[in-house]
Amino acid sequence: MFCAAVLENLGQTIIPDLGSLESQHDFRTPEFEEFNGKSDSLFFNDGQRRIDFVLVYEDESRKETSKKGTNEKQRRKRQAYESNLICHGLQLEATRSVLDDKLVFVKVHAPWEVLCTYAEIMHIKLPLKPNDLKNRSSAFGTLNWFTKVLSVDESIIKPEQEFFTAPFEKNRMNDFYIVDRDAFFNPATRSRIVYFILSRVKYQLINNVSKFGINRLVNSGIYKAAFPLHDCKFRRQSEDPSCPNERYLLYREWAHPRSIYKKQPLDLIRKYYGEKIGIYFAWLGYYTQMLLLAAIVGVACFLYGYLNQDNCTWSKEVCHPDIGGKIIMCPQCDRLCPFWKLNITCESSKKLCIFDSFGTLVFAVFMGVWVTLFLEFWKRRQAELEYEWDTVELQQEEQARPEYEARCTHVVINEITQEEERIPFTAWGKCIRITLCASAVFFWILLIIASVIGIIVYRLSVFIVFSAKLPKNVNGTDPIQKYLTPQTATSITASIISFIIIMILNTIYEKVAIMITNFELPRTQTDYENSLTMKMFLFQFVNYYSSCFYIAFFKGKFVGYPGDPVYWLGKYRNEECDPGGCLLELTTQLTIIMGGKAIWNNIQEVLLPWIMNLIGRFHRVSGSEKITPRWEQDYHLQPMGKLGLFYEYLEMIIQFGFVTLFVASFPLAPLLALVNNILEIRVDAWKLTTQFRRLVPEKAQDIGAWQPIMQGIAILAVVTNAMIIAFTSDMIPRLVYYWSFSVPPYGDHTSYTMEGYINNTLSIFKVADFKNKSKGNPYSELGNHTTCRYRDFRYPPGHPQEYKHNIYYWHVIAAKLAFIIVMEHIIYSVKFFISYAIPDVSKRTKSKIQREKYLTQKLLHENHLKDMTKNMGMIAERMIEAVDNNLRPKLE
């Protein structure tokens, strides 16, 4: 009688009140069974019922140290939960661990009736009949052999048969393509249905507040784990001939290093892990393919700069002993910094010629177009996947999170249904929570900005030390001085420290962001992930990019001049750029942060789960001679966690920002990203197939909130790259000099040339005009001198407007502003045209979707008409038979 109501209507929950249950006999609990000795078995001991999910708990009665009161409460909650699972129609079988008899594994099986009921509730699309419309176009011509080498061997991973599909309905079961009941629901779908039930079954009712869901039970320690099973070992196939060995195939054709050059088996990934994992790897693979084009163009621009660095006239002037060797530069800090010769920056000026060239401008424009092409073509690819994976009309009635439901104590009247419903807090309480969460996020962003200011103070302080200690040879020929100038030493050490601080703050804020989002209490899992996404991305954006923004747009821009320098906080003199600008320093910063982040993430992703599993195997070595069942092998793997995929997306989006926002200063960024992503795909595949438990398959149409974030980055990237070329590089001042100031009336040359550029762009300062505070050491190794040079466009001493900005400065400012406006308008116009010209869904895909929808409706309608005709015929036959029976006696 306990489950009578449930058996009548699956989906209605019977919840025993723990306060009223006197003994465990009020519960229906699974029977314990001995392990049958088959290590690869995916079935109950009867060999018939498939294991769809596994729950793991520790038997309180066998713990060495235990609190009786707490353990009794946990046991009763667990028994109530398992009893309700049985009432929902699930079948349970408990087995003790082979290696640790304190552990109990509860195997869960969903019978046919339960699967059908919840497939209808969840609007799961299932096959109606085979479909021949989804044949993918194969490569043609001479490219056929090449694509065959890169593609997965179809003799190993056979293509999936395609079907017309429709949301399942029990009353139309005969319309569906049911050849074998055991195969109609594949393992991923079965696990998804069972997890749907596990997440909603209640286990406690206190003061009219229900507590439910397996996640809450796992978080509270009542269960130690809950997961679906891998189908076999990843290194060898299962002994069971009916096992599809999909994990083994994924490892061999996807995760193994020898498959690094092959395309990903996306259909098998989707089938085994679900659409949410599949769409991530599809996006990552497509992003990596598009990076190949950007990397080729970036390398070409880099080689152009490298091969033409010997023709860089202004670098030659810096290195020339009669030009750069005789130009005495003003001290870049107060008192301790000496005067210095310009030619000590010879090596850095040569390197700068590689990156600060005409190729940089071409590459910046190209990347502005590339990012638009990538986003538009990805939308088309995403639409194709929606069609191929049957998520075009994804109907998911997303339920509230258990954490949200548990806090619903306030009763209000729903304005639409006019019925009572429970909410966790009032409108005033919601406003307070949002305010507190926003304040916390703002505080942490200020903390990041404070760390950036700290790095700036470090730069200013340590530059004085390096300036006083490093220059030893006045001719600039000392090997250390040649490659390690004060500017270079300061830049490298500051970048390394900045990277370390970034990673520390990143680790701390991940936990803080989760705490803030939990306090905010979003209603659904999608709301939760979107809220966390915005918080994490906003933090990561400031954390990773703030130092780059400082170098690109603030450093060296507000320094004044030697006689009247600008001070930070009234104490620290603002740091200056090299005579060639801050572009090389920005390149160094990007290289260290981007490269260091990629190396750190890949080491962490590979080593951490491997070491954890290695430690686990070491502790279990005593029982290694025993045959371990599949569920116990999977239990000792690492859990992926709900936000595992979130962090993978976040890592790639941050990289996407580096590739697009500052690419004008570092054309090799796409190449580094390409190499990293090729490894990232295989590392992620290796983790999923070998080191982690199998994830619960989830449906997904797209990449979610990450798409608008990428679109925002793409828009911002046009502005940042235009401003880097205009304000960070020296391209505009050089062009202004070449076209206007190298020839009369401003210049002395008869033809356009870059000769004299260095002398023209370095202003003169009179040493006697130094203030006591900012005065350097005039009696240094360079001897006594009356003037020095500095990087700016100002009139010389003795001029009526001495130390005021000269006409060259205003020409350069006008040219920079004009360049930004022209470049932005051109790229934005091209972006708009591309977005308009490339539809989000291709005409072919749209036609396929419409035709499949038409044929599906026609099929269902025809089947319905057949059923009606058949029923009408049967009714007519019965009526004729009844009339005949009534008339026959009268006629006789």
RACOR-V867721 format. One record per residue. N is the residue number from 1. RES is the residue in one small letter. PHI is phi in whole degrees, 0 to 359 (none if undefined). Layout:
n | res | phi
N | RES | PHI
N | RES | PHI
//
This chain:
n | res | phi
1 | m | none
2 | f | 299
3 | c | 248
4 | a | 300
5 | a | 296
6 | v | 291
7 | l | 295
8 | e | 289
9 | n | 216
10 | l | 299
11 | g | 109
12 | q | 270
13 | t | 267
14 | i | 262
15 | i | 244
16 | p | 289
17 | d | 281
18 | l | 299
19 | g | 289
20 | s | 261
21 | l | 273
22 | e | 268
23 | s | 211
24 | q | 290
25 | h | 288
26 | d | 284
27 | f | 257
28 | r | 256
29 | t | 240
30 | p | 290
31 | e | 278
32 | f | 278
33 | e | 234
34 | e | 280
35 | f | 296
36 | n | 277
37 | g | 91
38 | k | 265
39 | s | 290
40 | d | 260
41 | s | 293
42 | l | 248
43 | f | 233
44 | f | 299
45 | n | 298
46 | d | 284
47 | g | 73
48 | q | 247
49 | r | 273
50 | r | 283
51 | i | 278
52 | d | 263
53 | f | 200
54 | v | 229
55 | l | 249
56 | v | 235
57 | y | 218
58 | e | 256
59 | d | 293
60 | e | 297
61 | s | 290
62 | r | 250
63 | k | 286
64 | e | 288
65 | t | 237
66 | s | 209
67 | k | 265
68 | k | 299
69 | g | 298
70 | t | 295
71 | n | 296
72 | e | 295
73 | k | 296
74 | q | 296
75 | r | 296
76 | r | 291
77 | k | 297
78 | r | 296
79 | q | 294
80 | a | 296
81 | y | 295
82 | e | 295
83 | s | 297
84 | n | 290
85 | l | 298
86 | i | 297
87 | c | 294
88 | h | 277
89 | g | 97
90 | l | 286
91 | q | 248
92 | l | 240
93 | e | 217
94 | a | 258
95 | t | 220
96 | r | 281
97 | s | 295
98 | v | 287
99 | l | 262
100 | d | 219
101 | d | 289
102 | k | 283
103 | l | 276
104 | v | 237
105 | f | 253
106 | v | 260
107 | k | 271
108 | v | 244
109 | h | 232
110 | a | 256
111 | p | 289
112 | w | 305
113 | e | 297
114 | v | 293
115 | l | 300
116 | c | 295
117 | t | 299
118 | y | 280
119 | a | 298
120 | e | 288
121 | i | 297
122 | m | 271
123 | h | 56
124 | i | 284
125 | k | 280
126 | l | 228
127 | p | 294
128 | l | 259
129 | k | 199
130 | p | 302
131 | n | 235
132 | d | 255
133 | l | 274
134 | k | 267
135 | n | 296
136 | r | 282
137 | s | 289
138 | s | 271
139 | a | 294
140 | f | 231
141 | g | 64
142 | t | 288
143 | l | 280
144 | n | 300
145 | w | 294
146 | f | 291
147 | t | 293
148 | k | 294
149 | v | 293
150 | l | 279
151 | s | 278
152 | v | 287
153 | d | 295
154 | e | 289
155 | s | 285
156 | i | 264
157 | i | 252
158 | k | 287
159 | p | 299
160 | e | 286
161 | q | 290
162 | e | 265
163 | f | 224
164 | f | 288
165 | t | 232
166 | a | 204
167 | p | 303
168 | f | 290
169 | e | 225
170 | k | 296
171 | n | 285
172 | r | 238
173 | m | 301
174 | n | 293
175 | d | 284
176 | f | 270
177 | y | 277
178 | i | 254
179 | v | 272
180 | d | 222
181 | r | 301
182 | d | 291
183 | a | 256
184 | f | 297
185 | f | 263
186 | n | 288
187 | p | 305
188 | a | 295
189 | t | 294
190 | r | 299
191 | s | 295
192 | r | 295
193 | i | 294
194 | v | 296
195 | y | 296
196 | f | 302
197 | i | 290
198 | l | 301
199 | s | 283
200 | r | 238
201 | v | 283
202 | k | 270
203 | y | 226
204 | q | 201
205 | l | 226
206 | i | 229
207 | n | 54
208 | n | 64
209 | v | 249
210 | s | 271
211 | k | 244
212 | f | 205
213 | g | 102
214 | i | 292
215 | n | 297
216 | r | 293
217 | l | 292
218 | v | 290
219 | n | 296
220 | s | 273
221 | g | 87
222 | i | 293
223 | y | 245
224 | k | 272
225 | a | 195
226 | a | 210
227 | f | 198
228 | p | 279
229 | l | 268
230 | h | 293
231 | d | 275
232 | c | 192
233 | k | 286
234 | f | 279
235 | r | 270
236 | r | 214
237 | q | 283
238 | s | 288
239 | e | 286
240 | d | 283
241 | p | 295
242 | s | 275
243 | c | 285
244 | p | 287
245 | n | 55
246 | e | 290
247 | r | 296
248 | y | 298
249 | l | 294
250 | l | 296
251 | y | 295
252 | r | 289
253 | e | 259
254 | w | 228
255 | a | 270
256 | h | 289
257 | p | 303
258 | r | 289
259 | s | 261
260 | i | 295
261 | y | 270
262 | k | 272
263 | k | 292
264 | q | 279
265 | p | 281
266 | l | 299
267 | d | 295
268 | l | 288
269 | i | 300
270 | r | 296
271 | k | 294
272 | y | 274
273 | y | 253
274 | g | 100
275 | e | 293
276 | k | 295
277 | i | 289
278 | g | 299
279 | i | 291
280 | y | 295
281 | f | 290
282 | a | 295
283 | w | 295
284 | l | 296
285 | g | 294
286 | y | 291
287 | y | 300
288 | t | 293
289 | q | 298
290 | m | 293
291 | l | 295
292 | l | 300
293 | l | 296
294 | a | 297
295 | a | 294
296 | i | 297
297 | v | 295
298 | g | 297
299 | v | 295
300 | a | 298
301 | c | 294
302 | f | 296
303 | l | 296
304 | y | 301
305 | g | 293
306 | y | 293
307 | l | 286
308 | n | 257
309 | q | 292
310 | d | 288
311 | n | 265
312 | c | 280
313 | t | 298
314 | w | 292
315 | s | 289
316 | k | 299
317 | e | 293
318 | v | 297
319 | c | 274
320 | h | 292
321 | p | 297
322 | d | 269
323 | i | 244
324 | g | 295
325 | g | 287
326 | k | 251
327 | i | 272
328 | i | 267
329 | m | 267
330 | c | 290
331 | p | 299
332 | q | 261
333 | c | 212
334 | d | 276
335 | r | 64
336 | l | 283
337 | c | 287
338 | p | 271
339 | f | 288
340 | w | 212
341 | k | 271
342 | l | 296
343 | n | 288
344 | i | 287
345 | t | 264
346 | c | 300
347 | e | 295
348 | s | 293
349 | s | 292
350 | k | 294
351 | k | 295
352 | l | 296
353 | c | 298
354 | i | 293
355 | f | 266
356 | d | 262
357 | s | 227
358 | f | 297
359 | g | 299
360 | t | 297
361 | l | 297
362 | v | 299
363 | f | 292
364 | a | 297
365 | v | 295
366 | f | 301
367 | m | 293
368 | g | 298
369 | v | 281
370 | w | 302
371 | v | 296
372 | t | 291
373 | l | 300
374 | f | 301
375 | l | 294
376 | e | 289
377 | f | 291
378 | w | 294
379 | k | 301
380 | r | 294
381 | r | 296
382 | q | 296
383 | a | 295
384 | e | 297
385 | l | 294
386 | e | 301
387 | y | 291
388 | e | 294
389 | w | 258
390 | d | 59
391 | t | 239
392 | v | 298
393 | e | 244
394 | l | 292
395 | q | 252
396 | q | 232
397 | e | 278
398 | e | 289
399 | q | 275
400 | a | 292
401 | r | 294
402 | p | 305
403 | e | 297
404 | y | 289
405 | e | 299
406 | a | 294
407 | r | 263
408 | c | 282
409 | t | 241
410 | h | 267
411 | v | 261
412 | v | 226
413 | i | 262
414 | n | 291
415 | e | 293
416 | i | 273
417 | t | 272
418 | q | 58
419 | e | 245
420 | e | 288
421 | e | 214
422 | r | 257
423 | i | 232
424 | p | 285
425 | f | 202
426 | t | 284
427 | a | 298
428 | w | 294
429 | g | 296
430 | k | 295
431 | c | 299
432 | i | 297
433 | r | 297
434 | i | 297
435 | t | 297
436 | l | 295
437 | c | 294
438 | a | 297
439 | s | 295
440 | a | 295
441 | v | 298
442 | f | 297
443 | f | 298
444 | w | 289
445 | i | 293
446 | l | 298
447 | l | 297
448 | i | 295
449 | i | 299
450 | a | 297
451 | s | 294
452 | v | 295
453 | i | 298
454 | g | 298
455 | i | 295
456 | i | 297
457 | v | 298
458 | y | 299
459 | r | 303
460 | l | 294
461 | s | 287
462 | v | 285
463 | f | 298
464 | i | 299
465 | v | 295
466 | f | 296
467 | s | 295
468 | a | 280
469 | k | 258
470 | l | 287
471 | p | 293
472 | k | 240
473 | n | 258
474 | v | 291
475 | n | 272
476 | g | 71
477 | t | 256
478 | d | 296
479 | p | 303
480 | i | 293
481 | q | 294
482 | k | 295
483 | y | 252
484 | l | 239
485 | t | 283
486 | p | 304
487 | q | 295
488 | t | 294
489 | a | 299
490 | t | 297
491 | s | 297
492 | i | 294
493 | t | 295
494 | a | 294
495 | s | 294
496 | i | 295
497 | i | 297
498 | s | 299
499 | f | 297
500 | i | 297
501 | i | 297
502 | i | 301
503 | m | 292
504 | i | 294
505 | l | 297
506 | n | 298
507 | t | 297
508 | i | 292
509 | y | 289
510 | e | 305
511 | k | 290
512 | v | 296
513 | a | 298
514 | i | 295
515 | m | 298
516 | i | 297
517 | t | 293
518 | n | 297
519 | f | 292
520 | e | 295
521 | l | 61
522 | p | 296
523 | r | 285
524 | t | 250
525 | q | 294
526 | t | 295
527 | d | 300
528 | y | 298
529 | e | 293
530 | n | 294
531 | s | 296
532 | l | 294
533 | t | 300
534 | m | 294
535 | k | 295
536 | m | 294
537 | f | 292
538 | l | 300
539 | f | 293
540 | q | 297
541 | f | 301
542 | v | 292
543 | n | 295
544 | y | 277
545 | y | 261
546 | s | 298
547 | s | 295
548 | c | 292
549 | f | 297
550 | y | 297
551 | i | 295
552 | a | 288
553 | f | 239
554 | f | 236
555 | k | 296
556 | g | 76
557 | k | 267
558 | f | 230
559 | v | 250
560 | g | 73
561 | y | 216
562 | p | 309
563 | g | 281
564 | d | 213
565 | p | 287
566 | v | 266
567 | y | 245
568 | w | 277
569 | l | 56
570 | g | 71
571 | k | 230
572 | y | 263
573 | r | 289
574 | n | 300
575 | e | 281
576 | e | 252
577 | c | 272
578 | d | 298
579 | p | 304
580 | g | 271
581 | g | 105
582 | c | 262
583 | l | 297
584 | l | 294
585 | e | 294
586 | l | 296
587 | t | 299
588 | t | 298
589 | q | 299
590 | l | 297
591 | t | 298
592 | i | 292
593 | i | 290
594 | m | 293
595 | g | 293
596 | g | 297
597 | k | 296
598 | a | 297
599 | i | 296
600 | w | 297
601 | n | 295
602 | n | 291
603 | i | 297
604 | q | 296
605 | e | 290
606 | v | 273
607 | l | 286
608 | l | 300
609 | p | 295
610 | w | 294
611 | i | 293
612 | m | 298
613 | n | 291
614 | l | 295
615 | i | 297
616 | g | 298
617 | r | 293
618 | f | 296
619 | h | 290
620 | r | 261
621 | v | 297
622 | s | 296
623 | g | 255
624 | s | 290
625 | e | 283
626 | k | 278
627 | i | 283
628 | t | 262
629 | p | 289
630 | r | 303
631 | w | 294
632 | e | 282
633 | q | 299
634 | d | 291
635 | y | 299
636 | h | 277
637 | l | 279
638 | q | 277
639 | p | 284
640 | m | 285
641 | g | 88
642 | k | 297
643 | l | 259
644 | g | 300
645 | l | 291
646 | f | 301
647 | y | 292
648 | e | 295
649 | y | 299
650 | l | 300
651 | e | 300
652 | m | 288
653 | i | 291
654 | i | 298
655 | q | 297
656 | f | 302
657 | g | 295
658 | f | 296
659 | v | 292
660 | t | 255
661 | l | 290
662 | f | 237
663 | v | 292
664 | a | 296
665 | s | 264
666 | f | 211
667 | p | 294
668 | l | 273
669 | a | 302
670 | p | 299
671 | l | 294
672 | l | 300
673 | a | 296
674 | l | 297
675 | v | 298
676 | n | 298
677 | n | 289
678 | i | 300
679 | l | 289
680 | e | 299
681 | i | 300
682 | r | 286
683 | v | 294
684 | d | 297
685 | a | 296
686 | w | 297
687 | k | 300
688 | l | 295
689 | t | 274
690 | t | 242
691 | q | 250
692 | f | 244
693 | r | 297
694 | r | 292
695 | l | 282
696 | v | 288
697 | p | 299
698 | e | 228
699 | k | 277
700 | a | 200
701 | q | 272
702 | d | 211
703 | i | 270
704 | g | 74
705 | a | 292
706 | w | 289
707 | q | 297
708 | p | 296
709 | i | 296
710 | m | 296
711 | q | 296
712 | g | 296
713 | i | 297
714 | a | 297
715 | i | 292
716 | l | 294
717 | a | 298
718 | v | 297
719 | v | 292
720 | t | 296
721 | n | 290
722 | a | 296
723 | m | 287
724 | i | 296
725 | i | 295
726 | a | 283
727 | f | 252
728 | t | 263
729 | s | 276
730 | d | 256
731 | m | 294
732 | i | 294
733 | p | 303
734 | r | 293
735 | l | 294
736 | v | 296
737 | y | 296
738 | y | 297
739 | w | 270
740 | s | 235
741 | f | 253
742 | s | 271
743 | v | 237
744 | p | 303
745 | p | 274
746 | y | 268
747 | g | 251
748 | d | 253
749 | h | 276
750 | t | 275
751 | s | 225
752 | y | 294
753 | t | 203
754 | m | 261
755 | e | 294
756 | g | 86
757 | y | 296
758 | i | 297
759 | n | 296
760 | n | 283
761 | t | 261
762 | l | 254
763 | s | 280
764 | i | 256
765 | f | 230
766 | k | 273
767 | v | 302
768 | a | 294
769 | d | 273
770 | f | 296
771 | k | 281
772 | n | 302
773 | k | 291
774 | s | 260
775 | k | 288
776 | g | 276
777 | n | 259
778 | p | 290
779 | y | 264
780 | s | 264
781 | e | 296
782 | l | 278
783 | g | 90
784 | n | 274
785 | h | 209
786 | t | 258
787 | t | 228
788 | c | 216
789 | r | 248
790 | y | 213
791 | r | 277
792 | d | 181
793 | f | 244
794 | r | 226
795 | y | 290
796 | p | 283
797 | p | 297
798 | g | 95
799 | h | 285
800 | p | 306
801 | q | 245
802 | e | 302
803 | y | 66
804 | k | 269
805 | h | 296
806 | n | 271
807 | i | 294
808 | y | 301
809 | y | 301
810 | w | 289
811 | h | 297
812 | v | 295
813 | i | 300
814 | a | 297
815 | a | 293
816 | k | 296
817 | l | 296
818 | a | 296
819 | f | 298
820 | i | 300
821 | i | 296
822 | v | 295
823 | m | 298
824 | e | 299
825 | h | 294
826 | i | 296
827 | i | 292
828 | y | 297
829 | s | 295
830 | v | 295
831 | k | 300
832 | f | 296
833 | f | 296
834 | i | 297
835 | s | 299
836 | y | 285
837 | a | 284
838 | i | 256
839 | p | 292
840 | d | 294
841 | v | 238
842 | s | 295
843 | k | 299
844 | r | 294
845 | t | 295
846 | k | 298
847 | s | 295
848 | k | 298
849 | i | 298
850 | q | 293
851 | r | 292
852 | e | 297
853 | k | 297
854 | y | 295
855 | l | 293
856 | t | 295
857 | q | 297
858 | k | 297
859 | l | 298
860 | l | 296
861 | h | 293
862 | e | 296
863 | n | 297
864 | h | 295
865 | l | 295
866 | k | 299
867 | d | 298
868 | m | 296
869 | t | 298
870 | k | 297
871 | n | 294
872 | m | 298
873 | g | 297
874 | m | 296
875 | i | 296
876 | a | 297
877 | e | 298
878 | r | 293
879 | m | 296
880 | i | 297
881 | e | 296
882 | a | 292
883 | v | 297
884 | d | 298
885 | n | 293
886 | n | 283
887 | l | 278
888 | r | 302
889 | p | 297
890 | k | 292
891 | l | 294
892 | e | 290
//
